[in-house]
Amino acid sequence: MQEKDMVNDVLSMLNSSITGYANVIAQSSNQQFRQTIQQVRNNCEMFQYNLYQVAEQKGYYKPAAQADQSDIQQVKTQLGG
């Protein structure tokens, strides 16, 4: 397996984990447990972002094109913001 494939696999797994943590947090009533999972999620997000930066620098990952202001405003309007 090539390094690029491994990095992209890890990024994909991290994205899934972050979504899973958000679901657990949303469904937890125990405040201490919620805070613990939030810390785990935050650490996972930081690691994901750092790995993403490495992947982008190495050309392993190409981000989507930047949205222009009209697209951003349209989404804000649709979401009531």
N, CA and C atoms as a LAMMPS dump frame, in Angstrom:
ITEM: TIMESTEP
0
ITEM: NUMBER OF ATOMS
243
ITEM: BOX BOUNDS ff ff ff
-5.0000000000000000e+02 5.0000000000000000e+02
-5.0000000000000000e+02 5.0000000000000000e+02
-5.0000000000000000e+02 5.0000000000000000e+02
ITEM: ATOMS id mol type element x y z
1 1 1 N 0.848 -1.168 0
2 1 2 C 0 0 0
3 1 3 C 0.902 1.242 0
4 2 1 N 0.583 2.183 -0.829
5 2 2 C 1.356 3.416 -0.937
6 2 3 C 1.041 4.36 0.223
7 3 1 N 2 5.238 0.538
8 3 2 C 1.812 6.2 1.622
9 3 3 C 0.56 7.046 1.393
10 4 1 N 0.352 7.48 0.172
11 4 2 C -0.821 8.304 -0.161
12 4 3 C -2.106 7.571 0.213
13 5 1 N -2.203 6.301 -0.115
14 5 2 C -3.395 5.511 0.199
15 5 3 C -3.588 5.371 1.707
16 6 1 N -2.494 5.155 2.417
17 6 2 C -2.579 5.019 3.876
18 6 3 C -3.057 6.326 4.515
19 7 1 N -2.503 7.446 4.059
20 7 2 C -2.889 8.747 4.611
21 7 3 C -4.37 9.003 4.337
22 8 1 N -4.807 8.739 3.118
23 8 2 C -6.217 8.967 2.791
24 8 3 C -7.136 8.03 3.569
25 9 1 N -6.708 6.793 3.799
26 9 2 C -7.502 5.865 4.613
27 9 3 C -7.627 6.374 6.043
28 10 1 N -6.525 6.849 6.613
29 10 2 C -6.556 7.356 7.986
30 10 3 C -7.451 8.594 8.059
31 11 1 N -7.344 9.487 7.087
32 11 2 C -8.22 10.665 7.067
33 11 3 C -9.686 10.255 7.022
34 12 1 N -9.992 9.279 6.216
35 12 2 C -11.369 8.8 6.125
36 12 3 C -11.84 8.204 7.448
37 13 1 N -10.999 7.407 8.088
38 13 2 C -11.356 6.819 9.378
39 13 3 C -11.534 7.894 10.446
40 14 1 N -10.669 8.901 10.427
41 14 2 C -10.793 9.981 11.398
42 14 3 C -12.098 10.746 11.2
43 15 1 N -12.456 11.001 9.958
44 15 2 C -13.713 11.7 9.686
45 15 3 C -14.903 10.904 10.217
46 16 1 N -14.872 9.602 10.031
47 16 2 C -15.947 8.747 10.553
48 16 3 C -15.97 8.771 12.079
49 17 1 N -14.797 8.723 12.684
50 17 2 C -14.718 8.758 14.145
51 17 3 C -15.274 10.063 14.698
52 18 1 N -14.935 11.165 14.063
53 18 2 C -15.409 12.477 14.523
54 18 3 C -16.932 12.53 14.468
55 19 1 N -17.511 11.99 13.409
56 19 2 C -18.971 11.936 13.294
57 19 3 C -19.553 11.059 14.402
58 20 1 N -18.919 9.93 14.647
59 20 2 C -19.381 9.041 15.716
60 20 3 C -19.325 9.699 17.076
61 21 1 N -18.247 10.411 17.358
62 21 2 C -18.128 11.113 18.638
63 21 3 C -19.241 12.155 18.778
64 22 1 N -19.533 12.88 17.713
65 22 2 C -20.595 13.892 17.764
66 22 3 C -21.931 13.239 18.095
67 23 1 N -22.198 12.074 17.536
68 23 2 C -23.446 11.367 17.84
69 23 3 C -23.497 10.934 19.297
70 24 1 N -22.392 10.437 19.815
71 24 2 C -22.349 10.014 21.219
72 24 3 C -22.575 11.22 22.128
73 25 1 N -21.929 12.319 21.826
74 25 2 C -22.071 13.54 22.63
75 25 3 C -23.523 14 22.641
76 26 1 N -24.149 14.003 21.475
77 26 2 C -25.531 14.48 21.362
78 26 3 C -26.506 13.606 22.146
79 27 1 N -26.163 12.349 22.361
80 27 2 C -27.081 11.418 23.009
81 27 3 C -26.731 11.137 24.471
82 28 1 N -25.739 11.826 24.996
83 28 2 C -25.293 11.565 26.371
84 28 3 C -25.903 12.566 27.34
85 29 1 N -26.373 12.052 28.449
86 29 2 C -26.911 12.94 29.479
87 29 3 C -25.922 13.134 30.631
88 30 1 N -24.913 12.266 30.73
89 30 2 C -23.916 12.368 31.788
90 30 3 C -22.884 13.425 31.392
91 31 1 N -22.857 14.522 32.139
92 31 2 C -22.006 15.66 31.779
93 31 3 C -20.521 15.306 31.761
94 32 1 N -20.07 14.529 32.72
95 32 2 C -18.651 14.16 32.768
96 32 3 C -18.284 13.299 31.557
97 33 1 N -19.158 12.365 31.207
98 33 2 C -18.921 11.528 30.029
99 33 3 C -18.901 12.383 28.762
100 34 1 N -19.859 13.305 28.656
101 34 2 C -19.907 14.207 27.486
102 34 3 C -18.597 14.985 27.344
103 35 1 N -18.11 15.533 28.455
104 35 2 C -16.879 16.313 28.416
105 35 3 C -15.693 15.455 27.999
106 36 1 N -15.653 14.231 28.48
107 36 2 C -14.562 13.324 28.111
108 36 3 C -14.594 13.035 26.616
109 37 1 N -15.773 12.723 26.095
110 37 2 C -15.889 12.433 24.658
111 37 3 C -15.617 13.687 23.84
112 38 1 N -16.006 14.851 24.327
113 38 2 C -15.699 16.098 23.627
114 38 3 C -14.19 16.312 23.538
115 39 1 N -13.465 15.992 24.613
116 39 2 C -12.005 16.119 24.588
117 39 3 C -11.398 15.143 23.587
118 40 1 N -11.906 13.923 23.576
119 40 2 C -11.421 12.927 22.621
120 40 3 C -11.694 13.405 21.2
121 41 1 N -12.916 13.909 20.961
122 41 2 C -13.271 14.423 19.634
123 41 3 C -12.368 15.595 19.24
124 42 1 N -12.132 16.51 20.168
125 42 2 C -11.283 17.667 19.866
126 42 3 C -9.869 17.225 19.49
127 43 1 N -9.327 16.256 20.227
128 43 2 C -7.993 15.735 19.903
129 43 3 C -7.993 15.068 18.534
130 44 1 N -9.041 14.331 18.253
131 44 2 C -9.168 13.665 16.954
132 44 3 C -9.235 14.704 15.83
133 45 1 N -9.983 15.777 16.053
134 45 2 C -10.093 16.842 15.055
135 45 3 C -8.751 17.519 14.81
136 46 1 N -7.997 17.749 15.884
137 46 2 C -6.672 18.373 15.721
138 46 3 C -5.744 17.457 14.934
139 47 1 N -5.761 16.167 15.268
140 47 2 C -4.922 15.211 14.55
141 47 3 C -5.339 15.13 13.083
142 48 1 N -6.647 15.097 12.851
143 48 2 C -7.156 15.037 11.477
144 48 3 C -6.696 16.255 10.678
145 49 1 N -6.786 17.436 11.283
146 49 2 C -6.387 18.648 10.574
147 49 3 C -4.888 18.658 10.29
148 50 1 N -4.08 18.228 11.254
149 50 2 C -2.631 18.166 11.039
150 50 3 C -2.287 17.183 9.928
151 51 1 N -2.937 16.022 9.928
152 51 2 C -2.691 15.041 8.873
153 51 3 C -3.173 15.562 7.524
154 52 1 N -4.31 16.241 7.529
155 52 2 C -4.814 16.86 6.298
156 52 3 C -3.783 17.844 5.726
157 53 1 N -3.186 18.66 6.586
158 53 2 C -2.189 19.628 6.121
159 53 3 C -0.994 18.918 5.478
160 54 1 N -0.543 17.835 6.087
161 54 2 C 0.562 17.052 5.525
162 54 3 C 0.15 16.482 4.171
163 55 1 N -1.046 15.911 4.118
164 55 2 C -1.541 15.319 2.868
165 55 3 C -1.637 16.363 1.766
166 56 1 N -2.109 17.54 2.106
167 56 2 C -2.228 18.61 1.113
168 56 3 C -0.844 19.055 0.63
169 57 1 N 0.108 19.199 1.556
170 57 2 C 1.465 19.612 1.191
171 57 3 C 2.123 18.603 0.265
172 58 1 N 1.863 17.315 0.495
173 58 2 C 2.465 16.268 -0.324
174 58 3 C 1.699 16.018 -1.616
175 59 1 N 0.588 16.719 -1.785
176 59 2 C -0.213 16.544 -2.989
177 59 3 C -1.102 15.306 -2.956
178 60 1 N -1.304 14.745 -1.765
179 60 2 C -2.138 13.553 -1.619
180 60 3 C -3.621 13.897 -1.602
181 61 1 N -3.923 15.126 -1.283
182 61 2 C -5.307 15.526 -1.098
183 61 3 C -5.503 16.891 -1.725
184 62 1 N -6.51 17.011 -2.545
185 62 2 C -6.854 18.291 -3.16
186 62 3 C -8.179 18.746 -2.58
187 63 1 N -8.185 19.853 -1.843
188 63 2 C -9.45 20.332 -1.275
189 63 3 C -10.37 20.873 -2.364
190 64 1 N -11.638 20.949 -2.043
191 64 2 C -12.611 21.53 -2.977
192 64 3 C -12.275 22.998 -3.178
193 65 1 N -12.722 23.532 -4.286
194 65 2 C -12.498 24.951 -4.576
195 65 3 C -13.182 25.805 -3.506
196 66 1 N -12.59 26.947 -3.218
197 66 2 C -13.158 27.867 -2.246
198 66 3 C -14.516 28.375 -2.729
199 67 1 N -15.464 28.457 -1.811
200 67 2 C -16.776 29.013 -2.146
201 67 3 C -16.644 30.531 -2.26
202 68 1 N -17.387 31.107 -3.188
203 68 2 C -17.347 32.569 -3.29
204 68 3 C -18.401 33.159 -2.348
205 69 1 N -18.337 34.468 -2.149
206 69 2 C -19.198 35.138 -1.175
207 69 3 C -20.677 34.929 -1.464
208 70 1 N -21.072 34.895 -2.734
209 70 2 C -22.491 34.724 -3.035
210 70 3 C -22.967 33.334 -2.619
211 71 1 N -22.125 32.313 -2.798
212 71 2 C -22.487 30.963 -2.351
213 71 3 C -22.619 30.911 -0.834
214 72 1 N -21.698 31.552 -0.151
215 72 2 C -21.731 31.58 1.309
216 72 3 C -22.992 32.284 1.794
217 73 1 N -23.308 33.405 1.185
218 73 2 C -24.48 34.16 1.58
219 73 3 C -25.749 33.365 1.315
220 74 1 N -25.795 32.634 0.201
221 74 2 C -26.963 31.838 -0.128
222 74 3 C -27.193 30.753 0.934
223 75 1 N -26.137 30.096 1.359
224 75 2 C -26.253 29.061 2.393
225 75 3 C -26.709 29.697 3.713
226 76 1 N -26.131 30.837 4.07
227 76 2 C -26.536 31.517 5.295
228 76 3 C -28.019 31.855 5.258
229 77 1 N -28.488 32.347 4.126
230 77 2 C -29.898 32.7 3.972
231 77 3 C -30.784 31.477 4.124
232 78 1 N -30.383 30.381 3.494
233 78 2 C -31.161 29.152 3.564
234 78 3 C -31.226 28.58 4.969
235 79 1 N -30.17 28.801 5.748
236 79 2 C -30.123 28.294 7.114
237 79 3 C -30.667 29.267 8.135
238 80 1 N -31.133 30.407 7.643
239 80 2 C -31.734 31.38 8.546
240 80 3 C -30.744 32.242 9.28
241 81 1 N -29.519 32.314 8.741
242 81 2 C -28.49 33.098 9.437
243 81 3 C -28.237 34.325 8.771
